[in-house]
Amino acid sequence: MAQPQAQEARIRLYTGDYCPYCRMVKKELERMALPYEEVYADADGRQEVIRLSGQRAIPILTIGDEVLVDSTYIIRELRRRFG
């Protein structure tokens, strides 16, 4: 069962169509039934990705004002916080 903070914190995934690591994070979010907003970094979100993380790499997940990078770390954090 998801903890209450999942609904309170706004989750946003910066992703791309051809990113296998993004798909892994997306599958985990869906498996955990966590609501999230998807931002396509390939289109309009590239500058936002760089602003958030200082790099071009995706996926990037934001939970409220917190920025998480690296798919392995993101999945581990999702499970720790909401699993």
RABEL-V519577 format. One record per residue. N is the residue number from 1. RES is the residue in one small letter. SS is DSSP state (a for helix, b for strand, c for the rest). BURIAL is + if it has 24 or more other C-alpha atoms within 12 Angstrom, else -. Layout:
BEGIN
n=(N | N)
res=(RES | RES)
ss=(SS | SS)
burial=(BURIAL | BURIAL)
END
This chain:
BEGIN
n=(1 | 2 | 3 | 4 | 5 | 6 | 7 | 8 | 9 | 10 | 11 | 12 | 13 | 14 | 15 | 16 | 17 | 18 | 19 | 20 | 21 | 22 | 23 | 24 | 25 | 26 | 27 | 28 | 29 | 30 | 31 | 32 | 33 | 34 | 35 | 36 | 37 | 38 | 39 | 40 | 41 | 42 | 43 | 44 | 45 | 46 | 47 | 48 | 49 | 50 | 51 | 52 | 53 | 54 | 55 | 56 | 57 | 58 | 59 | 60 | 61 | 62 | 63 | 64 | 65 | 66 | 67 | 68 | 69 | 70 | 71 | 72 | 73 | 74 | 75 | 76 | 77 | 78 | 79 | 80 | 81 | 82 | 83)
res=(m | a | q | p | q | a | q | e | a | r | i | r | l | y | t | g | d | y | c | p | y | c | r | m | v | k | k | e | l | e | r | m | a | l | p | y | e | e | v | y | a | d | a | d | g | r | q | e | v | i | r | l | s | g | q | r | a | i | p | i | l | t | i | g | d | e | v | l | v | d | s | t | y | i | i | r | e | l | r | r | r | f | g)
ss=(c | c | c | c | a | a | a | a | c | c | b | b | b | b | b | c | c | c | c | a | a | a | a | a | a | a | a | a | a | a | a | c | c | c | c | c | b | b | b | b | a | a | a | a | a | a | a | a | a | a | a | a | a | c | c | c | c | c | c | b | b | b | b | c | c | b | b | b | b | c | a | a | a | a | a | a | a | a | a | a | a | a | c)
burial=(- | - | - | - | - | + | - | - | - | - | + | + | + | + | + | + | - | - | - | - | + | + | + | + | + | + | - | + | + | - | - | - | - | + | - | + | - | + | + | + | + | - | - | - | + | + | - | + | + | - | - | + | - | - | - | - | + | + | + | + | + | + | + | - | - | - | + | + | + | + | + | - | - | + | + | - | - | + | - | - | - | + | -)
END
